[in-house]
Amino acid sequence: MFKYYVKYETNSLYGQGIEELKSKGFEIIAIVCDGRKGLIQMFKDILGTNVPVSSKCNNKKIFDKASKTGSIIELMEIMDMMKNTDKESFTECLMEWHDKWKSFLNERTINEENGKSHYTHKN
C-alpha cells in the first residue's frame, strides 16, 4: 500500500505518487480518477479515464448520457467487481474494455469556428 497525506489534492502530487510507485518497480497500467482535469494528459503512456465514482448523482448523469453506447455501464460494472476480484482478473477486464471501446473513446470532433478538435466523448 502507498499513502500520501496531503492538505490539498493536486495533479502534481498525483504525478509524484505515480512516479514513486514506478521507481519502486510497480507497473502502472491504468489510471481511473474522479474528475482530476489534466491528470490523464500528464501520462500519455498510461491508459486512463476520468469517471466520477464518488457521487451517485454524477454516476446517474453519466449513465443517462452514455446509456446509448454502453461504454460507461460496462466500465462501472468492471469497477464494481474490483473489490471482489484479484489484480490479474480486474486488469484483464479493464484492458478488454479499453480495446473494445478504444475507437469510440478516441473519436474527435472539429470545432468549425476555430478548427480545433476535441474528444467527442470526453467524459
Buried (B, 14 or more C-beta within 10 A) or exposed (E): EEEEEEEEEEBEEBBEBBEEEEEEEEEBEBBBBEEBEEBBEBBEEBBBBBBBBEEEEBBEEBEEEBEEEEBBEBBBEBBEEBEEEEEEEBBEBBEEBBEEBEEEBEEEEEEEEEEEEEEEBEB
